[in-house]
Amino acid sequence: TKARMGKYSESLKDCNELIAYAFPKQLLISKFFTVRGCCYKELGNSILAERSFEFADISQIYLDRIITEEGDESLSTGFTAVGYNAIGNRYFDHGLLREALANYEKATEINPLYANGYFNKGVVLAESNNHSAAIQAYSKAISLNPNYIDAYLNRGNSNCYTLDFKSAINDYNVCLAKDPSNELAMENREYAKSMLQQ
């Protein structure tokens, strides 16, 4: 009712209180998320509106699982590292790099062992042409998950941008040792080798 009266902030607060109450009792209903999505939309937060509208279309079983894994702004515990990472991905998909980076940083603050958060920080930093910082983020992801093939590939790419072709070749070699059919790593390694010979 408050949303229909244009009281979106109050309605959003009520929705979040209802969700916080209903979630542990497995009583979530899609209408909570539809109304919350409308409130976020009217308040200018299209990313959280999008997330709420998607939640309105998910079955109860999956919704409970997603909220358990990602957390939610309605819960006293807020988002988990996975949740902040997912929100960061939404911002990134919309080209909002600063907001994406802020959410990836929150993910790694909550869980300093969360390799995906560091990897995604690297992606945003590389996209922003801050390749030195991207290399550090990819290196952290690799230190946490030595089998993170995409982190080796992306770190190799950022090494190329900083003209450190020898390090790039090493990254591509590790990537290919773990995934011999990775065509992008093969192509990029050949490029790095050609640049190193100049």
N, C-alpha and C positions, 0 to 999 in steps of 0.2 A: 504494500500500500504506500509506503514512504517513497518508493521509487516512482510510482505513478504521480506522486505529488512533487516530484523534482528534488526530493531530499536524498540525493544519491549517496552522500557521505554517511548519513545515518543508516540508510538501507544497507550499504556495504558492511558497516559495522555489525548490523543485525545478522546479515547473511553469514559473516565469518563466525559470529558467536554460535549460530545454529550448526554450522559445519563442525566447529570444534566440539560441540555437544554431541552431535549425531555420529561423528566418525568412530569414536571408540566403541559405540554401541551398534555399529554396522547398520545405521539407520539413514544413511545418506540418500537423498533423492535428487534427481536431475534439476528440479526447479530451483534449488538452492544455487546451483552453479549458473543457471540461465539468468537469474536475477542478478547474481554477482557480476556476471559478464556484462550485462547491460549497465550496471553501475560503473564498472571500470571504463567501459566505452564512453559513457557520458562524462566521466571525470578525466578523460584524455589518456588513459593507460591502455592502449590497444594491445600490448603484449599480454598483460594479465587478463584482459577481456578475451582474447583469443584462446588462452589456456582454459579459462572458465567455460567458454562455449564448447570447447572440445571435451571437457570433463562432463558436461551435461549430456553428451552423446555416448558415454562409456557405460558399460554394464557395471552393476554394483561390485561384482567380484574383482574386475580389473581396476576399478576406481579405488577400492580399498588397497589393492596391491601398489598402485602408482603413488598414492598418498603416503603409504608406509615407506616406500623407497625414496620419494622425492621430498616428503614433507609438504607443508602448505602454509601460506601466510596466515591462515586462520588458527593454526595450532600454536600453543605456547612455545613449542620448540622451533617453530618457523620452518624454514627450508633446510634440507640436508645438503651436503656437498653435491650429491647427484641432482637435487632440485635446483640449486643455484646454477649448476652446469647446464641443465635443461633450459632454464630461463635465459642464460647467456646464449645458448644456441638459437633461441627464438630471436633475440636481439640481433645476433650475427646474421641470421637469415634475412632480416629486414634492413641490413646494412648499417645498423647502429653499433659501430665498433666500440665506442667509449663505454656504452652501457653493457655491451657483451663482456668487455674486459673487466669491468667492475664486478660482474656476477661470477666470472671465472676466478677472480681474486678472492671473492667471498668463499667460493667452493674450496679453494686451497687453504684459506684461513681456518675453515671449519675442520677440514681433513688434510693436513699437510702431506699425507701419503697418497693423495688422490691424483694419480698420474694423468687421467683424462683432463683434469682442470689445468694442469701445467701445459699439456699438449695444446689445448684450446687457447690458452694465453699466448702460446707461441704462434698459433695461426693468426690471431688478431694482430699481434705485434708485427709479424711478417707482412700482413696485409696493409699495415700502417707504415711499412718501409723502415721499421726499427729492427733490422735483422740481427744486430748484436744482442739485443734483449730477447729476441725470438730464439736465438741459439741457446741462451741460458735456460729459457723455459723448456725447450725441447730436451736439453741435457738433463734437466731435473726429471722430466717425464721418463727418460731412458734410465736414469739411476733408480727410479722406482719400479720400472718395468723394462728390464733389459731386452724383452722380446717385442717391444713396441715398434713394429716395422715402419709405420707411418711417421713416427717421430724421427727415425734415422733418415728417412727420405726427405722430410721437410727440413731437418737440420742441414742435410746436404745441400738442399736448395738455398737456404739462407747463407750457408758457407760460400756458395757460388756468388751470391749477391755481394758478399763482403770481400770477394776475390781471393778467398782462402780455398783454392781449388784442391789442394792436397787433402785437407780435412774433408772436403766434399766427397772426393773419391773414396776416402776411407768409410764415410757414412754410407755411400752407395754400395760399397763392397759388403759391409755388414748387412745392409738391407737385402742384397742379393744372396748372401749366404743363408739368410733366414727365409727368403722367398725368391728362389731362382727364376721364377717366371715373371717377375715384376718388370714390365716393359718400361715404365717410366724411369725406374732406377737405372735400367740399362742405357736408355737414351741420355739421361742426365749425366751418367758417368762418362759416356763418350764425349759429351760436350765439355765436361770438366777436364778430361784428359787433353782434348784439343786446345783448350785455353791454357793449360799448364805447359804445353809444348811451345807456345808462342813466345 
